Amino acid sequence: MTALDDGIELARLVPSGELDELVDSIARALGGALAIFDRAGDRLAGSEAAGPPRRALEYHGAPLAQLAATGPAADTSLALCAELLDLVIHHAHARELAAATHEEAMRVTFAELTEHNARLSRAVARLEELDRVKSNFLATMSHELRTPLTSVIGYAEMMFEGLAGPISSDQKDYLTTILGKADQLLGLITAVLDVSSLESGQLALDRAVLSLGELVASELATFAPQAGRRGIAIQLQACDDTAVVGDRRKIRQVVSSLVSNAVKFTPDRGQVGIAVRRGPLAGPDDGDAEPSAIHLVVTDSGIGISRELVPKIFEPFFQADSSSTRAFGGTGLGLTLAKAYVEAHGGRIWVDTAPGQGSTFTATFPAVPPDLAAADRDPQGDGA
Ligand code: ADP
C-alpha cells in the first residue's frame, strides 16, 4: 500500500513548521489569532485564542482541514489562510505523487531484475551441467577409442616387423601408411583427452631435469621429412646449458605444436628457425629482466595472424582460417594445450606476428640452477 492510497492527510503532507510559519505570518500581517486543525478537529498550528474551527477546507472534494480565526480581520485571515493552504497542499501533493510513482517504478524494475537474475542463474547452472557432461563424454570416448587403437598399432607393427610371416614391399608401404594414420589418430585422441583433463582441473606434471635443447633437437627429426618435401629449411640454434625441470611428454608436446604449426603455416621453400636460449621468465610486457628461464623461440616466414585473432588462437578448437587449416589439417587444440602446459610449469607463452609477416612464438620455462642441473641430469636427456 502506498501513501497515495491513504487519502490526503494534512499533517503527513506539510511539515508542522511550515504550518506554524503560515499562521504566524498571516496573524502578524492582519492581527488577531489564527489556527489550523486537521479534519478530525485536532489543532496542528496556531493558538487557542483563535477559538473553535469555523471554516472547513476541502481538497479535490474531500475534507482536508478546518480553520479558526478571531480579531477584527478574522474573515480576511480565514480566506487568505485557506487560499495559501490550498497552494501549499497542491505542491506537497504533487511532490508526494511524484515520489510514489518513482517508488512504484523502482519496485517493478527490481521485480523484473530479480526474475531476470533467477533466469540467468538457472541458465548458468544448466550450462555448467552441460559442460561437465561434455567433459565426461570427451574423457570416456577418448579412453574407449584409445584402447582398440593401441591394439591396431601393436598388430600393424608386428606385421611390419615380419612376426606374422614375410611381407612384400607393397604390403610394407601399406602398413607404413596404416601406422602413420593410426599415430595421427592416437595423437588427436590424446589431445582431446588432455583437454578434457585440463577442463576438469586434473593437470599433473611428472617432473625431471632435462635439456630443452636436446629435446628440441630430437623432436625436429620428426618434422625433417615433411619440411624437406616442401623445401622448408628448419634451423636450430641452442645455447649450451638449457636444463629445465619439467614433464618430458608435455614439453615435447609444446615443442611439437609450435614447430608443426610453423611448418604447416609456412609456404613451400619458406624458413623456420628455432632458438633455445636463456632469458627472463616473465612475458614481454613484464619488468623481470633476470635471465632465469630457458626460452623456446619458434620463428616462421609463414602467413602470420591478424592482431584481433591473436588472443583467440589459444582457445580450444579455434582455427584462424578454417578453410586454409582444413587444407593443412589440425584440431585447434595444439596451442590450448601448449599454453596450459607452459603455464603449469610456471612459464609464459606469447606470439609476435602480423598477417603476411610470419610469426614468432616464445615459450619460457624456469631454468634449473647450473649446479643442480649437472648433479641431477635425467639420463634420457636427448628425449629419445
Ligand atoms: P591447429 O594448428 O591444430 O589448427 P592450434 O591450436 O595449434 O591448432 O592453432 C590454432 C590456430 O592458430 C591455427 O589453426 C592457426 O589459425 C593459428 N596459428 C597457429 N600457429 C600459427 C603460425 N605459426 N602461423 C600462422 N597461424 C598460426
Residues whose N, C-alpha, C, O or C-beta is under 5 A from the ligand:
A	BS01	ADP	N261 A262 F265 G302 I303 G304 I305 I313 F318 Q319 A320 D321 T325 G329 G330 T331 G332 L333 G334 L335 T336 S359
